[in-house]
């Protein structure tokens, strides 16, 4: 019976790991365009107003 429990625990752990990886990838894909946009704005401002 203990062996079956370990199998279920492993399966649940693998499922949670996959779910968290998917969420992390989704959040990362949203952040990349935002970072690029902010970098472009910073570059544009430094070109218009050199200090």
PDB file of N, CA, C and O in Angstrom:
ATOM      1  N   UNK A   1       0.829  -1.203   0.000  1.00  0.00           N
ATOM      2  CA  UNK A   1       0.000   0.000   0.000  1.00  0.00           C
ATOM      3  C   UNK A   1       0.868   1.259   0.000  1.00  0.00           C
ATOM      4  O   UNK A   1       0.509   2.257  -0.626  1.00  0.00           O
ATOM      5  N   UNK A   2       1.996   1.220   0.691  1.00  0.00           N
ATOM      6  CA  UNK A   2       2.877   2.382   0.744  1.00  0.00           C
ATOM      7  C   UNK A   2       3.440   2.685  -0.639  1.00  0.00           C
ATOM      8  O   UNK A   2       3.620   3.852  -0.988  1.00  0.00           O
ATOM      9  N   UNK A   3       3.720   1.654  -1.430  1.00  0.00           N
ATOM     10  CA  UNK A   3       4.258   1.864  -2.772  1.00  0.00           C
ATOM     11  C   UNK A   3       3.251   2.603  -3.653  1.00  0.00           C
ATOM     12  O   UNK A   3       3.638   3.471  -4.435  1.00  0.00           O
ATOM     13  N   UNK A   4       1.979   2.270  -3.535  1.00  0.00           N
ATOM     14  CA  UNK A   4       0.949   2.974  -4.306  1.00  0.00           C
ATOM     15  C   UNK A   4       0.866   4.441  -3.898  1.00  0.00           C
ATOM     16  O   UNK A   4       0.693   5.314  -4.748  1.00  0.00           O
ATOM     17  N   UNK A   5       0.989   4.711  -2.612  1.00  0.00           N
ATOM     18  CA  UNK A   5       0.938   6.086  -2.119  1.00  0.00           C
ATOM     19  C   UNK A   5       2.108   6.887  -2.668  1.00  0.00           C
ATOM     20  O   UNK A   5       1.945   8.047  -3.046  1.00  0.00           O
ATOM     21  N   UNK A   6       3.279   6.277  -2.715  1.00  0.00           N
ATOM     22  CA  UNK A   6       4.445   6.970  -3.275  1.00  0.00           C
ATOM     23  C   UNK A   6       4.227   7.276  -4.751  1.00  0.00           C
ATOM     24  O   UNK A   6       4.626   8.333  -5.239  1.00  0.00           O
ATOM     25  N   UNK A   7       3.603   6.362  -5.446  1.00  0.00           N
ATOM     26  CA  UNK A   7       3.322   6.590  -6.860  1.00  0.00           C
ATOM     27  C   UNK A   7       2.368   7.752  -7.068  1.00  0.00           C
ATOM     28  O   UNK A   7       2.559   8.565  -7.973  1.00  0.00           O
ATOM     29  N   UNK A   8       1.343   7.831  -6.233  1.00  0.00           N
ATOM     30  CA  UNK A   8       0.400   8.949  -6.336  1.00  0.00           C
ATOM     31  C   UNK A   8       1.073  10.270  -5.974  1.00  0.00           C
ATOM     32  O   UNK A   8       0.843  11.292  -6.621  1.00  0.00           O
ATOM     33  N   UNK A   9       1.903  10.241  -4.939  1.00  0.00           N
ATOM     34  CA  UNK A   9       2.601  11.463  -4.532  1.00  0.00           C
ATOM     35  C   UNK A   9       3.524  11.942  -5.647  1.00  0.00           C
ATOM     36  O   UNK A   9       3.622  13.142  -5.905  1.00  0.00           O
ATOM     37  N   UNK A  10       4.202  11.002  -6.308  1.00  0.00           N
ATOM     38  CA  UNK A  10       5.092  11.368  -7.405  1.00  0.00           C
ATOM     39  C   UNK A  10       4.289  11.976  -8.556  1.00  0.00           C
ATOM     40  O   UNK A  10       4.712  12.966  -9.153  1.00  0.00           O
ATOM     41  N   UNK A  11       3.149  11.393  -8.865  1.00  0.00           N
ATOM     42  CA  UNK A  11       2.317  11.886  -9.963  1.00  0.00           C
ATOM     43  C   UNK A  11       1.762  13.277  -9.649  1.00  0.00           C
ATOM     44  O   UNK A  11       1.738  14.151 -10.517  1.00  0.00           O
ATOM     45  N   UNK A  12       1.323  13.476  -8.420  1.00  0.00           N
ATOM     46  CA  UNK A  12       0.800  14.792  -8.020  1.00  0.00           C
ATOM     47  C   UNK A  12       1.914  15.830  -8.065  1.00  0.00           C
ATOM     48  O   UNK A  12       1.709  16.950  -8.533  1.00  0.00           O
ATOM     49  N   UNK A  13       3.091  15.456  -7.577  1.00  0.00           N
ATOM     50  CA  UNK A  13       4.231  16.366  -7.598  1.00  0.00           C
ATOM     51  C   UNK A  13       4.613  16.735  -9.030  1.00  0.00           C
ATOM     52  O   UNK A  13       4.896  17.898  -9.316  1.00  0.00           O
ATOM     53  N   UNK A  14       4.622  15.762  -9.919  1.00  0.00           N
ATOM     54  CA  UNK A  14       4.956  16.031 -11.320  1.00  0.00           C
ATOM     55  C   UNK A  14       3.904  16.937 -11.963  1.00  0.00           C
ATOM     56  O   UNK A  14       4.244  17.822 -12.747  1.00  0.00           O
ATOM     57  N   UNK A  15       2.642  16.721 -11.637  1.00  0.00           N
ATOM     58  CA  UNK A  15       1.580  17.560 -12.178  1.00  0.00           C
ATOM     59  C   UNK A  15       1.676  18.994 -11.698  1.00  0.00           C
ATOM     60  O   UNK A  15       1.516  19.928 -12.484  1.00  0.00           O
ATOM     61  N   UNK A  16       1.938  19.174 -10.411  1.00  0.00           N
ATOM     62  CA  UNK A  16       2.099  20.530  -9.873  1.00  0.00           C
ATOM     63  C   UNK A  16       3.308  21.223 -10.486  1.00  0.00           C
ATOM     64  O   UNK A  16       3.264  22.412 -10.802  1.00  0.00           O
ATOM     65  N   UNK A  17       4.384  20.467 -10.650  1.00  0.00           N
ATOM     66  CA  UNK A  17       5.588  21.030 -11.252  1.00  0.00           C
ATOM     67  C   UNK A  17       5.306  21.497 -12.679  1.00  0.00           C
ATOM     68  O   UNK A  17       5.741  22.578 -13.077  1.00  0.00           O
ATOM     69  N   UNK A  18       4.587  20.694 -13.440  1.00  0.00           N
ATOM     70  CA  UNK A  18       4.245  21.067 -14.815  1.00  0.00           C
ATOM     71  C   UNK A  18       3.327  22.286 -14.845  1.00  0.00           C
ATOM     72  O   UNK A  18       3.483  23.164 -15.693  1.00  0.00           O
ATOM     73  N   UNK A  19       2.379  22.339 -13.926  1.00  0.00           N
ATOM     74  CA  UNK A  19       1.462  23.481 -13.873  1.00  0.00           C
ATOM     75  C   UNK A  19       2.210  24.766 -13.531  1.00  0.00           C
ATOM     76  O   UNK A  19       1.975  25.804 -14.150  1.00  0.00           O
ATOM     77  N   UNK A  20       3.101  24.703 -12.557  1.00  0.00           N
ATOM     78  CA  UNK A  20       3.871  25.888 -12.182  1.00  0.00           C
ATOM     79  C   UNK A  20       4.804  26.324 -13.309  1.00  0.00           C
ATOM     80  O   UNK A  20       5.008  27.519 -13.519  1.00  0.00           O
ATOM     81  N   UNK A  21       5.366  25.364 -14.029  1.00  0.00           N
ATOM     82  CA  UNK A  21       6.228  25.709 -15.163  1.00  0.00           C
ATOM     83  C   UNK A  21       5.425  26.413 -16.253  1.00  0.00           C
ATOM     84  O   UNK A  21       5.910  27.364 -16.867  1.00  0.00           O
ATOM     85  N   UNK A  22       4.208  25.954 -16.493  1.00  0.00           N
ATOM     86  CA  UNK A  22       3.361  26.586 -17.509  1.00  0.00           C
ATOM     87  C   UNK A  22       2.984  28.007 -17.096  1.00  0.00           C
ATOM     88  O   UNK A  22       3.003  28.923 -17.918  1.00  0.00           O
ATOM     89  N   UNK A  23       2.645  28.185 -15.832  1.00  0.00           N
ATOM     90  CA  UNK A  23       2.296  29.524 -15.334  1.00  0.00           C
ATOM     91  C   UNK A  23       3.504  30.448 -15.428  1.00  0.00           C
ATOM     92  O   UNK A  23       3.379  31.602 -15.840  1.00  0.00           O
ATOM     93  N   UNK A  24       4.666  29.943 -15.049  1.00  0.00           N
ATOM     94  CA  UNK A  24       5.885  30.741 -15.108  1.00  0.00           C
ATOM     95  C   UNK A  24       6.204  31.157 -16.540  1.00  0.00           C
ATOM     96  O   UNK A  24       6.580  32.303 -16.784  1.00  0.00           O
ATOM     97  N   UNK A  25       6.058  30.242 -17.480  1.00  0.00           N
ATOM     98  CA  UNK A  25       6.319  30.558 -18.886  1.00  0.00           C
ATOM     99  C   UNK A  25       5.331  31.597 -19.398  1.00  0.00           C
ATOM    100  O   UNK A  25       5.699  32.482 -20.170  1.00  0.00           O
ATOM    101  N   UNK A  26       4.086  31.491 -18.971  1.00  0.00           N
ATOM    102  CA  UNK A  26       3.068  32.454 -19.401  1.00  0.00           C
ATOM    103  C   UNK A  26       3.400  33.848 -18.862  1.00  0.00           C
ATOM    104  O   UNK A  26       3.315  34.832 -19.596  1.00  0.00           O
ATOM    105  N   UNK A  27       3.778  33.935 -17.584  1.00  0.00           N
ATOM    106  CA  UNK A  27       4.126  35.229 -17.004  1.00  0.00           C
ATOM    107  C   UNK A  27       5.361  35.807 -17.676  1.00  0.00           C
ATOM    108  O   UNK A  27       5.429  37.009 -17.931  1.00  0.00           O
ATOM    109  N   UNK A  28       6.338  34.952 -17.964  1.00  0.00           N
ATOM    110  CA  UNK A  28       7.561  35.419 -18.611  1.00  0.00           C
ATOM    111  C   UNK A  28       7.260  35.960 -20.002  1.00  0.00           C
ATOM    112  O   UNK A  28       7.838  36.965 -20.415  1.00  0.00           O
ATOM    113  N   UNK A  29       6.366  35.305 -20.725  1.00  0.00           N
ATOM    114  CA  UNK A  29       6.043  35.761 -22.080  1.00  0.00           C
ATOM    115  C   UNK A  29       5.329  37.109 -22.053  1.00  0.00           C
ATOM    116  O   UNK A  29       5.414  37.861 -23.024  1.00  0.00           O
ATOM    117  N   UNK A  30       4.632  37.430 -20.974  1.00  0.00           N
ATOM    118  CA  UNK A  30       4.010  38.751 -20.853  1.00  0.00           C
ATOM    119  C   UNK A  30       5.044  39.813 -20.502  1.00  0.00           C
ATOM    120  O   UNK A  30       4.906  40.967 -20.907  1.00  0.00           O
ATOM    121  N   UNK A  31       6.070  39.440 -19.756  1.00  0.00           N
ATOM    122  CA  UNK A  31       7.048  40.416 -19.297  1.00  0.00           C
ATOM    123  C   UNK A  31       8.036  40.821 -20.378  1.00  0.00           C
ATOM    124  O   UNK A  31       8.521  41.952 -20.368  1.00  0.00           O
ATOM    125  N   UNK A  32       8.344  39.931 -21.306  1.00  0.00           N
ATOM    126  CA  UNK A  32       9.345  40.241 -22.329  1.00  0.00           C
ATOM    127  C   UNK A  32       8.945  41.454 -23.166  1.00  0.00           C
ATOM    128  O   UNK A  32       9.759  42.368 -23.304  1.00  0.00           O
ATOM    129  N   UNK A  33       7.731  41.517 -23.738  1.00  0.00           N
ATOM    130  CA  UNK A  33       7.379  42.721 -24.510  1.00  0.00           C
ATOM    131  C   UNK A  33       7.368  43.989 -23.653  1.00  0.00           C
ATOM    132  O   UNK A  33       7.712  45.066 -24.142  1.00  0.00           O
ATOM    133  N   UNK A  34       6.984  43.875 -22.400  1.00  0.00           N
ATOM    134  CA  UNK A  34       6.963  45.036 -21.518  1.00  0.00           C
ATOM    135  C   UNK A  34       8.373  45.566 -21.290  1.00  0.00           C
ATOM    136  O   UNK A  34       8.597  46.776 -21.332  1.00  0.00           O
ATOM    137  N   UNK A  35       9.312  44.677 -21.053  1.00  0.00           N
ATOM    138  CA  UNK A  35      10.705  45.089 -20.852  1.00  0.00           C
ATOM    139  C   UNK A  35      11.250  45.740 -22.119  1.00  0.00           C
ATOM    140  O   UNK A  35      11.941  46.757 -22.051  1.00  0.00           O
ATOM    141  N   UNK A  36      10.939  45.157 -23.271  1.00  0.00           N
ATOM    142  CA  UNK A  36      11.404  45.746 -24.531  1.00  0.00           C
ATOM    143  C   UNK A  36      10.801  47.131 -24.745  1.00  0.00           C
ATOM    144  O   UNK A  36      11.493  48.045 -25.193  1.00  0.00           O
ATOM    145  N   UNK A  37       9.528  47.290 -24.431  1.00  0.00           N
ATOM    146  CA  UNK A  37       8.877  48.589 -24.576  1.00  0.00           C
ATOM    147  C   UNK A  37       9.517  49.623 -23.655  1.00  0.00           C
ATOM    148  O   UNK A  37       9.790  50.746 -24.079  1.00  0.00           O
ATOM    149  N   UNK A  38       9.755  49.256 -22.407  1.00  0.00           N
ATOM    150  CA  UNK A  38      10.372  50.192 -21.466  1.00  0.00           C
ATOM    151  C   UNK A  38      11.778  50.575 -21.915  1.00  0.00           C
ATOM    152  O   UNK A  38      12.182  51.731 -21.791  1.00  0.00           O
ATOM    153  N   UNK A  39      12.517  49.606 -22.435  1.00  0.00           N
ATOM    154  CA  UNK A  39      13.863  49.904 -22.927  1.00  0.00           C
ATOM    155  C   UNK A  39      13.809  50.866 -24.109  1.00  0.00           C
ATOM    156  O   UNK A  39      14.632  51.777 -24.204  1.00  0.00           O
ATOM    157  N   UNK A  40      12.847  50.673 -25.010  1.00  0.00           N
ATOM    158  CA  UNK A  40      12.708  51.570 -26.159  1.00  0.00           C
ATOM    159  C   UNK A  40      12.330  52.975 -25.710  1.00  0.00           C
ATOM    160  O   UNK A  40      12.843  53.957 -26.247  1.00  0.00           O
ATOM    161  N   UNK A  41      11.438  53.078 -24.731  1.00  0.00           N
ATOM    162  CA  UNK A  41      11.053  54.400 -24.228  1.00  0.00           C
ATOM    163  C   UNK A  41      12.239  55.109 -23.588  1.00  0.00           C
ATOM    164  O   UNK A  41      12.434  56.308 -23.786  1.00  0.00           O
ATOM    165  N   UNK A  42      13.028  54.368 -22.822  1.00  0.00           N
ATOM    166  CA  UNK A  42      14.197  54.955 -22.175  1.00  0.00           C
ATOM    167  C   UNK A  42      15.198  55.428 -23.225  1.00  0.00           C
ATOM    168  O   UNK A  42      15.766  56.514 -23.105  1.00  0.00           O
ATOM    169  N   UNK A  43      15.411  54.614 -24.248  1.00  0.00           N
ATOM    170  CA  UNK A  43      16.337  54.986 -25.320  1.00  0.00           C
ATOM    171  C   UNK A  43      15.823  56.206 -26.072  1.00  0.00           C
ATOM    172  O   UNK A  43      16.594  57.113 -26.383  1.00  0.00           O
ATOM    173  N   UNK A  44      14.531  56.235 -26.365  1.00  0.00           N
ATOM    174  CA  UNK A  44      13.939  57.361 -27.086  1.00  0.00           C
ATOM    175  C   UNK A  44      14.076  58.647 -26.283  1.00  0.00           C
ATOM    176  O   UNK A  44      14.382  59.701 -26.842  1.00  0.00           O
ATOM    177  N   UNK A  45      13.852  58.567 -24.988  1.00  0.00           N
ATOM    178  CA  UNK A  45      13.967  59.767 -24.146  1.00  0.00           C
ATOM    179  C   UNK A  45      15.406  60.258 -24.095  1.00  0.00           C
ATOM    180  O   UNK A  45      15.648  61.465 -24.111  1.00  0.00           O
ATOM    181  N   UNK A  46      16.360  59.341 -24.034  1.00  0.00           N
ATOM    182  CA  UNK A  46      17.759  59.764 -23.961  1.00  0.00           C
ATOM    183  C   UNK A  46      18.223  60.373 -25.282  1.00  0.00           C
ATOM    184  O   UNK A  46      19.119  61.217 -25.288  1.00  0.00           O
ATOM    185  N   UNK A  47      17.625  59.960 -26.403  1.00  0.00           N
ATOM    186  CA  UNK A  47      17.966  60.548 -27.701  1.00  0.00           C
ATOM    187  C   UNK A  47      17.377  61.956 -27.804  1.00  0.00           C
ATOM    188  O   UNK A  47      18.031  62.872 -28.302  1.00  0.00           O
ATOM    189  N   UNK A  48      16.147  62.123 -27.336  1.00  0.00           N
ATOM    190  CA  UNK A  48      15.488  63.440 -27.418  1.00  0.00           C
ATOM    191  C   UNK A  48      16.088  64.438 -26.442  1.00  0.00           C
ATOM    192  O   UNK A  48      16.214  65.619 -26.765  1.00  0.00           O
ATOM    193  N   UNK A  49      16.459  63.981 -25.255  1.00  0.00           N
ATOM    194  CA  UNK A  49      16.975  64.871 -24.210  1.00  0.00           C
ATOM    195  C   UNK A  49      18.341  64.374 -23.736  1.00  0.00           C
ATOM    196  O   UNK A  49      18.440  63.790 -22.657  1.00  0.00           O
ATOM    197  N   UNK A  50      19.376  64.593 -24.512  1.00  0.00           N
ATOM    198  CA  UNK A  50      20.691  64.125 -24.048  1.00  0.00           C
ATOM    199  C   UNK A  50      21.139  64.930 -22.832  1.00  0.00           C
ATOM    200  O   UNK A  50      20.909  66.137 -22.747  1.00  0.00           O
ATOM    201  N   UNK A  51      21.775  64.245 -21.906  1.00  0.00           N
ATOM    202  CA  UNK A  51      22.203  64.965 -20.700  1.00  0.00           C
ATOM    203  C   UNK A  51      23.703  65.047 -20.597  1.00  0.00           C
ATOM    204  O   UNK A  51      24.226  65.621 -19.642  1.00  0.00           O
TER     205      UNK A  51
END
